[in-house]
Amino acid sequence: MRLPAPGGLPGIDAMNELRLNASYYRPEHLDFRETLRRFVAREIAPHVNEWDEAESFPRELYRKAADVGLLGLGFPEEFGGIAGTDTFHRLIASVELAQCGSGGVVASLMSHTIGGPLVALYGSPDLKARMLPPVLAGERISALAITEPSGGSDVSALRTVAIRDGDHFVVTGEKTFITSGIRADFFTTAVRTGGEGAGGISLLLIDGDTPGITRSKLKKMGWWASDTAHLHFDGCRVPAGNLLGKEGSGFRAIMENFNGERFTLAAGAIGFAWVCYQEALGWARERKTFGRRLADHQVVRHRLVDMLASIEAARAMLEETAWRLDHAPAGDPQLVGSICMLKNVATRTMQFCADAAVQTLGGMGYMRGTHSERIYREVKVNMIGGGTEEIMKELAARQLGL
Ligand SMILES: Cc1cc2nc3c(=O)[nH]c(=O)nc-3n(C[C@H](O)[C@H](O)[C@H](O)COP(=O)(O)OP(=O)(O)OC[C@H]3O[C@@H](n4cnc5c(N)ncnc54)[C@H](O)[C@@H]3O)c2cc1C
């Protein structure tokens, strides 16, 4: 039995296309999807095994991603963003990127989607003009630095301080688990400028070459191709003009930013679940045991049906949420809770499908080089990063007034 070709899946025909609800998509969405599909198949999928083992990918990929319109999605046109896009473009981007089978590549390649929006929304015109164009062109890398060694779930308790000194802030503290932390040129950083609690938190854009920053690489269970770092800020002098929004307004901005991150993570998780399903299906159709294809054993074909059913259900919830994000009246009280529940449903779907795919592949599913093996290693970060499963439930419960 041969290994599936890196990035290529055996025995998949058009009938097995992930079924998107056609009524949500306009022709420009489908064109964008085709462009991305070709980009992922050509520029990413053939390399993911090599990049995983190297724990990195070429910096050049950022520029290539910018060229196909991936990096500018959702950002203002005047700073290099792409006009006329909506939540369905972001959904398509996440699902199609997932088809490469490596969450690590996607996480670092797209880290500007968590670091950049806070600058676009709250940065001064000068700051936006300095940071956004090179990031959206793939020439510079943006990261988001919120989590600290003392904890990530309770953002209101963060300890990194920024003390005003003339026309600068002096930043001292630590951040950890920061995606793109080794390579980033800009850190969108949560700091404490005031007293205890949420009201004392502000956001600062810190240039990566600021004296006093040290970075160390972290080793991980999965997402090997993504660089993840621990950061020390030791008396870093940051211009006061790098403040994003008003002093003390950081907590609310961070919480709003999480909605976009959680939606994107959910869309990607469903994309990765789909990759697992495809790989398991291809294997079950090819491999024979006891004189029959695996798919001819009832337990195996039932498992495949369970995988597809869970993907279809999560996909329907994803599209419904995307539609509400674009159309629901501002302040829809249920929307934040829905995004939290979607993230949990999507990441559970990914976990179930990764486990089912590895089981279907048998020993081969345990071997490096299959998508299922990598995705099985990567799934937990989706249930932890951007807000853990437990925190998602707490937020949803609060929104529902339980
Ligand atoms: C690979 C990777 C990349 C990451 N990238 C980034 C990044 O780019 N930027 C960034 O800022 N952060 C990043 N993170 C950090 C991530 O957002 C945090 O790990 C996450 O928010 C959880 O924080 P924590 O790890 O400190 O866990 P903790 O907050 O210490 O929580 C530990 C456990 O306790 C549970 N728990 C906590 N409070 C409660 C409660 N009230 N009720 C019930 N259970 C609770 C949690 O759900 C969790 O299971 C990344 C993490 C990983 C693993």
The ligand as a Tripos MOL2 file, in Angstrom:
@<TRIPOS>MOLECULE
LIG
   53    58     1     0     0
SMALL
NO_CHARGES

@<TRIPOS>ATOM
      1 C1          0.5760   26.9490   19.5280 C.3       1 LIG1
      2 C2         -0.0430   28.1090   20.2430 C.ar      1 LIG1
      3 C3         -0.0670   29.3540   19.6340 C.ar      1 LIG1
      4 C4         -0.5780   30.4620   20.3200 C.ar      1 LIG1
      5 N1         -0.5240   31.6960   19.7260 N.ar      1 LIG1
      6 C5         -0.8190   32.7920   20.4690 C.ar      1 LIG1
      7 C6         -0.6000   34.1110   19.9430 C.ar      1 LIG1
      8 O1         -0.2190   34.2910   18.7930 O.2       1 LIG1
      9 N2         -0.8420   35.1680   20.7490 N.ar      1 LIG1
     10 C7         -1.2880   35.0310   22.0260 C.ar      1 LIG1
     11 O2         -1.4710   36.0420   22.7040 O.2       1 LIG1
     12 N3         -1.5250   33.8020   22.5430 N.ar      1 LIG1
     13 C8         -1.2950   32.6830   21.7920 C.ar      1 LIG1
     14 N4         -1.5250   31.4330   22.3080 N.ar      1 LIG1
     15 C9         -2.0010   31.3120   23.6760 C.3       1 LIG1
     16 C10        -3.4460   30.8280   23.8280 C.3       1 LIG1
     17 O3         -4.3410   31.8250   23.4280 O.3       1 LIG1
     18 C11        -3.5900   30.4270   25.3020 C.3       1 LIG1
     19 O4         -2.8330   29.2300   25.4740 O.3       1 LIG1
     20 C12        -5.0200   30.2180   25.7130 C.3       1 LIG1
     21 O5         -5.7310   31.4150   25.7270 O.3       1 LIG1
     22 C13        -5.1220   29.5800   27.1150 C.3       1 LIG1
     23 O6         -4.3200   30.2500   28.0290 O.3       1 LIG1
     24 P1         -3.2880   29.4020   28.9460 P.3       1 LIG1
     25 O7         -2.5250   28.5150   28.0660 O.co2     1 LIG1
     26 O8         -2.5490   30.3480   29.7830 O.co2     1 LIG1
     27 O9         -4.2100   28.4900   29.8680 O.3       1 LIG1
     28 P2         -4.8980   28.9100   31.2400 P.3       1 LIG1
     29 O10        -5.6080   30.1990   31.0780 O.co2     1 LIG1
     30 O11        -3.9040   28.7960   32.3210 O.co2     1 LIG1
     31 O12        -5.9660   27.7440   31.3870 O.3       1 LIG1
     32 C14        -5.5700   26.3960   31.6920 C.3       1 LIG1
     33 C15        -6.7980   25.5130   31.7000 C.3       1 LIG1
     34 O13        -7.7340   25.9870   32.6810 O.3       1 LIG1
     35 C16        -8.9890   26.2290   32.0650 C.3       1 LIG1
     36 N5         -9.6280   27.3750   32.6950 N.ar      1 LIG1
     37 C17        -9.0980   28.6040   32.9120 C.ar      1 LIG1
     38 N6        -10.0100   29.4080   33.4870 N.ar      1 LIG1
     39 C18       -11.1480   28.6660   33.6140 C.ar      1 LIG1
     40 C19       -12.4670   28.9300   34.1180 C.ar      1 LIG1
     41 N7        -12.8150   30.1350   34.5540 N.pl3     1 LIG1
     42 N8        -13.3600   27.9290   34.1040 N.ar      1 LIG1
     43 C20       -13.0350   26.7040   33.6410 C.ar      1 LIG1
     44 N9        -11.8160   26.3950   33.1450 N.ar      1 LIG1
     45 C21       -10.8970   27.3620   33.1240 C.ar      1 LIG1
     46 C22        -8.6620   26.5140   30.6050 C.3       1 LIG1
     47 O14        -9.8050   26.3110   29.7930 O.3       1 LIG1
     48 C23        -7.5560   25.5140   30.3750 C.3       1 LIG1
     49 O15        -8.1320   24.2410   30.1370 O.3       1 LIG1
     50 C24        -1.1010   30.3000   21.6230 C.ar      1 LIG1
     51 C25        -1.1290   29.0310   22.2010 C.ar      1 LIG1
     52 C26        -0.6090   27.9490   21.5420 C.ar      1 LIG1
     53 C27        -0.6220   26.6050   22.2200 C.3       1 LIG1
@<TRIPOS>BOND
     1     1     2 1
     2     2     3 ar
     3     2    52 ar
     4     3     4 ar
     5     4     5 ar
     6     4    50 ar
     7     5     6 ar
     8     6     7 ar
     9     6    13 1
    10     7     8 2
    11     7     9 ar
    12     9    10 ar
    13    10    11 2
    14    10    12 ar
    15    12    13 ar
    16    13    14 ar
    17    14    15 1
    18    14    50 ar
    19    15    16 1
    20    16    17 1
    21    16    18 1
    22    18    19 1
    23    18    20 1
    24    20    21 1
    25    20    22 1
    26    22    23 1
    27    23    24 1
    28    24    25 2
    29    24    26 1
    30    24    27 1
    31    27    28 1
    32    28    29 2
    33    28    30 1
    34    28    31 1
    35    31    32 1
    36    32    33 1
    37    33    34 1
    38    33    48 1
    39    34    35 1
    40    35    36 1
    41    35    46 1
    42    36    37 ar
    43    36    45 ar
    44    37    38 ar
    45    38    39 ar
    46    39    40 ar
    47    39    45 ar
    48    40    41 1
    49    40    42 ar
    50    42    43 ar
    51    43    44 ar
    52    44    45 ar
    53    46    47 1
    54    46    48 1
    55    48    49 1
    56    50    51 ar
    57    51    52 ar
    58    52    53 1
@<TRIPOS>SUBSTRUCTURE
     1 LIG1         1 GROUP 0 **** ****
